[in-house]
Amino acid sequence: MRGFTTFLLATVVAGWAGAASAQSTLRIGLAEDPDVLDPTLARSYVGRIVFAGLCDKLFDISSDLKIVPQLAEAWEWAADGKSITFTLRKNVKFHDGTAFDAAAVKFNIERMKTMPDSKRKAELAPIASVEALAADKVKFNLSEPFVPLLANLSDRAGMMVSPKAATEKTREFAAAPVCAGPYQFVERKSRDLIRVRKYPGYWNAGGVGYDEVVYYYVPDSTVRLSRVRAGDLDLAERIAPTDLKTVRDDPNLALHSGQGLAVSHLMFNVGAGAKADTPLGKNATLRQAFELAIDRNVINRVAFNGEFLADNQMIPPSSPFYDSARKAPARDVAKAKAMIAAAGMTRVPIEIQYENTAGDSRVAQIIQSMAGEAGFDVKLLPMETTTAIERYMNGNFEAYIANWSGRADPDPTLVAFFSCAGSQNVNKYCNKDLDAILNQARGEADEARRKALYAKATDIYLTALSSIPLHHPNWFFAARKSVGGIVMVPDGLLRLIGVRPVN
């Protein structure tokens, strides 16, 4: 962010002229029931899939992780990196017919920064003030240079809601959100479905291929796939690796896959209350021994048919900031036993908590078996998803298999989990040196220097091992061949522009 940089992209929108004359509905199976449908308050991955149809953002990311315009067409950084001015797309309407403009952007950013229960505060913390310079010009003044800002604005922090609806509805807004995306909210039935309908005033209406989209809550992956095969659903997200052969062998289905940003990791409670008072919670050497007791490649082969990417880092290899020098250590049971003995123990107890899904259950059982051979007595505690997440967020666990959907920039992941005040730092790991490095990386515009800082950060968190990264899931969606235009993006969110029925 050194010097004066202007980045202006002409948006090329591929319209779809052959819209079906009959009412067309796209039926999508979701693995979970989304949480609140307010981008300021929401925190679930599956909710982001629904938001992708409802709420346009200032920016989006492309399939190669580049920042691309959406509601903001251009941006210009100040020479000192402490302010940025956006040129906004004209003639954009919210679903209630009100105008999207600089005043609306100012309202949204201030709402996200000040709303008591906002989950976006950390993502927007460096924004000191917002100025509406003209209807199509808005300026963000920053307290310090903040390179990840555009990446943050390509997710929920950049989603724009109607100021009129958010002001009038206040806490009821999440029950009927009003945004500026291709589809507008119609209804929600808890733990059943969410229905949205094409918004006729959408700025890119030619790219909208279905009249209606219905998202169904279908928690079992095999059931989701069965319903797609039967024609009851048109598309299902997150197909289990164990079911991929079925998709590949079905002539009526298409498998849409891609490398993701997500990471699955085993998090140890190292400082959150009484649950941190365990040998593994207090001793990094024992956590290092635990890592040596497991084999990530075996976990991937047995639990996921080898379809995921076994790895030891929170940032995936697809990121330009991945540290290729830090390879995952090979399994070494003898060395793990020696480290346990050096710590004055023969058997080390630990309880692993996890969501009772097929994938996490298999991972937990494999870890239990492998770690047991080295001297770890692993007790498994499967829990229903809502209860497991609640306990996780409260730091009520000894160890937890956590799944993070990832972000285009390393900052939201590394700061969330490893900074002392990180939003996902529920295990209360804190290293002041790591905090300083992460803060420095936020203001470093030179990619090579920023990558060197993240290499230092990687070295610290892979030594402390408050979390042991296990693998990066790949995305697998199954769709009827009658659904065309699906493009897989590393964040795993289904963009509906260009998705259309085909013969």
N, C-alpha and C positions, 0 to 999 in steps of 0.2 A: 504494500500500500504506500510505497515511497513515490513521490512525484504526483503529477496530475494525470489521472487516467480517465479516459472516456470510453465507455463500451456501449455501442449502439448496434442492436441487431434488428434487422427487418424480419418480422415474423411471417413465415410462410405457412399458411394454413391450407391443408388439403381438404377441401370441401367434398361433400358427397352429394352428387346431384340426383342419384337414383333412389331417393327415399321411397320406402314402400308406401303404397297408397293405403293399404289396410293398416289398422291399428297393430303396431308391433311392440312386443314386450320381451325384454331380456331378463331372464330369471337366473339369479346368481346365488350359489350356496356359500355361506360364510362359516368359518370354523367356530366363531364365537359370536355372542350377542354384543354389539358395540356398547360402550358406555355412553355418557352424555353426548348429545349431538350439538355441542357448542365448542368450536375450536379453541376457545380460551380455557375451557375446563377439561377437555377430553385428554385421555392419556393412553388409550388402547390402540394397538396396531390395526385391528380390524375396523375400528372407527375411521381410521385414515382412508380405508378403501371406500367407505361410503362418502366421506368428505370429498374424495377425488371427483365424484359426480355432482356434488352439491355446491362446493365452495371453491371458486377460483382463488388463486394466490397471486401475490405480486410477481413471483417467479416460479418456475418449475425446474426440474432437472431432466436432462435427456438420457437416452440409454447408455451414453458414454460418460455420464456424470458431469456434464457441462451445465452451467447455469443458463437458462433460456428465459426469455420474456414471457409473461402471461398478462397480468393486469398492469404491470410496469413495462413500458416499451424500451426505456433506456435509462442509464444511470451514469453519474459523474461524481467521482471522488474528489474531495479537496486535496490540495498538495500535502497537508499534514496528516491526512487520513482520519480526521476527526469530524468530518461531516460528509454527507452524500446526498445528492439531489436526484430525484427520480422524475422522469417524464411519464405520465400515466396514459393509458389507452383511453381514447375518447369514445363517447356514445355507448358506455357500458351502463346497464341498469341492474339493480338488485331485483330480486323476485317480487318485491312489493311495488316495483315501478319507480322507486326513487333512484336518483343518480349516484353513480360511483364517481367520486372526485377526490381532490386533495383533502378536503374537510373530512370525508369519510375515512381516509387513511389515517389522518390524525386521530379521529375518534377511536378507531380500532386499536391502534398502537397504545394509546393512553388507557383504553379499557383493559387490554391485556396486561399492562404494567401495574394497574391499580386495583383491579377487581380482587376482592379478598381471597377467593379460592383459585385464582388464576394459576395454571400450570405453565404459562409461557413467560413468567417474570424473569427467570434466569436466562432464557434465550434472547431476551430484549434488554437485559440489564444495562448494557453500555449506552443505550439511547437516553440522552439527557433531556431532549425536547424534540418536538416535531413542529415544523412550520409549514402552513399551507401558503405557498407563494403565489399560486394561481390555481384555477380549476384543475389544470393538468400538471401542476408542478408542486412537489412536496419535498421538503428538506428535513433530514434527520441529523441532529447535532449529537455527537457522541462524547462521552466523558473520556474516552481513550480509543485509539485505533482498534478496530475489531474486524479482522479479516473474515471470520465465519458468518458475518451478518447476512450476506446474500443467500448462503446455504440455509440459514435458519428461516429466512423469508420464503424459501421454497417448500416449506412445510406448514404446520398449523399456525406458526407465528406470523405467517404472511397471508393467511386466509382472511378475506374481508367479508364482514357481515353488515347487514343494513343497520345504520345508526338509529333510524326511526323504529324498526322492529325491536332492536336490542334495548332501546330506552323505554319503549312502551311496555314490553313484556317482561323486562328485567329477568327474574329467576325462572319465568315460564318459557324463556326463549329457547332453551335446549329441547323443549317438547315439540317445537315447530320452528326450526331454524330457517332464517331468511338470508340467503347468500347471493352470489353473483355467478354461479356455475351453470353448466348446461342443463341441469335438471333441478326442479324445485320440489320441496318436501310436500308429500301428500298425507301420509299416515305412518304410524308406528304401532305395532302390537308387540309388547314385551316378550322376549324370548320366542318370537315367531317371525316377524317380517318388518321390513321398512320399504315403503313404496315411494318412488319419486317419479315425476312426470316432466317431459320435455318443456323447457321454458321458451315460449315463442319469441321473447325479446332478447334472447341470448346473443351476444356480440358475434359469435362464431356459429350461428345456427346451422350453416351448411355442413358442419362437421358432425352434427348430432344424428346418429343413425337409427335410434329407437325412440318410439313415442313414450315408452314407459320402461322403468327398470324396477324390479322387485328383488330385494336382498333377503334371503331366507336364512334363518339360524339353523344350521345342521352340524352339530358338534362332531359327529363321528365321520372321519375321513372316508372310510369305506362306504358308508351310507350316502355321503355326498356324491361319490363317484357312481354308485348304483343308480341314484336318481338322475344323473346326467345320462347314463347309458340308457335308462328307460325313457328319456325325453321329458321327464318331469322338471328338470333343470336344464338350462342351456350352458352353464359354466359353473365350475367349482374351483375355489382357490385352495392352495396348500394340500395337494394330493400327497398321500404318504408314499415314500419311496418304495415301500413293499407292494404298492398297487400300480406302479408305473407300467409293468409288463401288460397288465390288463388294458390300460389306456393305449399302449402302443399296438396291441393286437386287435383293437376294435376298429373296424373300417369306418365307423360313423363318428369317431372322435379324433380330435387333434390334441397333441400334447404341446403346451406352451411352457418353455422352461428358460431359465436364465440364472446366471450367478448373482447372488444377492449381497447385501451389506450386513445382514444379520449375523449374530453370534450367539452361541449357547455356551454358557460358562458356569462353573461350579463356584458359587460365592460362599466364603466363610465369614461368619460373624466374628469380627475381631475387636469390636468395641461397643456394641449396642446391648447394654444391660447384662442380665445374668446369663443369657444364652451365649455370650462371648467367653464365659469362663470355662473353656475347654482346652485340652492340650493343643489342638489344631488352631483354636482361636488365639492362643497366646504365643505360639511358637512358629515363626516363619520356616525354620529348618524342617519341622514336621510337615508343613504344607509342601515344601520342596520334595520331601520324601514321598508324600502322597502323589505328587505329579509323576514321580519316577515309578510308582506302583501301577500306573495305568498306561494303556496303549491306545492312543487316539485313533489309530488306523483300524484297530480291532473294533472299537466302538462304532466307527463309521461303517465297517463292513457288516457287522452283525445287526446293528440297530437300523441302518439306513441303506442296506444293500450297496454300500460304497458310493451312493449318489451325492453325498455331501462332501465338504472339503475339511478334512481333519487339519487342525491348525492350533497354534498356541498363542495367538494374538487377538486382541479385541477388534482391530482394524483388519478388514479382509485384504487379500492380495490384489484385488481389483482396484484398490485405492492407490494413488501415487505416493501416499505417505506410509505405505506398508514397509516394515523393516525386514527386508529379505535376509539380513545377516543373522537374525535371531530364529534359528530353526528349532522346532520342537524336539525336546530330548527324547531319545529312545527309552523304552521301558527297561528298567534295571532293578529287579526285585532285590538282588543281593545288596546293592548300594542303599536302597530304601530301608532294608532291615538294619544295615549298619548305622544309618542316620537315626533310626528309632532307638537303637541301643545306646548311641552316643548321647541321646537326650535322656537316658536313664529309664527307659520304658521297654517293655516287651510287647504289649498289646496297647493299641491306641483307640479309644472309643470315639465315635462320631455319629450323629444322626443327620441324615440327608432328607430334606423335605423337598417335595416337588409336586407339580400339578399332575393329577392322575390321568395323563394322556398316554396313548400307546407309545409315542416316541420317547417321552421323558421316562416312562416306566422301564422301557428296555435299557435306556442309558443308565438309569439308577441301578438296575440289576447287574449289568455288566461291570460297572464300577465297583459294586459291592463284592463281586466275585474276585476281581483282579486285586483290589486293595486288600482284601482279606488274606491273600497269599503273602503279602508283605508284612502283615501284622496290624492292619487296621480292622477293628470290629465295627462294621458299618451297619447301622440300623436304618431301615427305610421307612419314611413317613409320607405316603401318598395322600393328597388332599384334593377335594373338589376345587376347581379353578378359582372361584371367587374367594373362598376361604384362604386358599394358599396365597393369593396375591395380597389379601388384607394382612396376613401374618408377615409376609415378605416386606411390605411397605412399613410395617411397624417394627422391623428388625427382630421379629419373634421366631428365630430359627438358629440352629447351630451351623448348618450348611444348606444351601438352596441351589437347585438347578434353575438358573435364570435364563430367559430367552429375550434378547433385545433385537429389535428389527433393524437397527443401524441407521446411519445418516450419511449423506453425501460427503460431509466434512468430518474429520476426526474429532473436532472440538466437542460437539454435543455428546459423543460417546465417552470420551476420556474424561472430560470435565464432570459429566453426570455421575460416573462411577468412582472416579479416583480423586477428585478435588475434595478438600475437607468439607465443603458445604454443598457438594453435588446433589442434584435432585434424586438420583438413584443410589446415593451412597448410604444405603440403609444398613450396611454392616459396619459403618463408622470407621472406615480406614482413613488415616490422615497422615500425609507426609508433606511438610512445608516446602521441602526442596522440589518435590513433584508439582506442588501448587505453583511455585514460582516459574517453573518451566512451562506449564500449561498456559499461564497468564502471558508469558513472553511470546509463546507461539500464536496467541490470539492477535497480536499486533504486528506480526512479521509477514510482510507482503511477499518477500522473496521466497519462492517455493523451495529452493535447495536449502536455504537456511532454516525454513520452517520444518522441512523433513528431518534435518539434523536434530532439531529440538525434540521432535516426536520420537526419534531414535533414543534419545536420553530418557524420555518419559517411559518408553517401552522397557528399557533396561531396569528402571526402578520398579515398575509394577510387576514385571516378570520375576524379579528377585523377591519382592514382598509376598506375591501370590495371595493377596487377599481374595482374588478370584483366579481360578484356573480356567482359561479359555479352552474349549473342547473342539468345536467345529463351527464352520459357517454353513448354514443351510442354503441350499439352492432353492429357487422358486419353481414350483410345478403346478400349473393350472391345467385342468382338463376342460375342453369345450366341445360342443357339437360342431361338426364341420359346417353347419349352417351359420355359424358366427364367424364373421371375418373382421380383419383390421386390428386384431389384438397385438399390441407391442409390449414386450416385457421390459421393464425398467428395473434397475438393481434394487430400488426400494420396495419392490413387490406390490406396488399399488396399481390397480387397474385404471388406466386412463380411458374414459369412454368416448373421447373425441376420435372419430374414425372407426369405431367399432360399429358394425352394421350387419344386417342379415344378408346372406348370400345364397344363391341357388345351389 
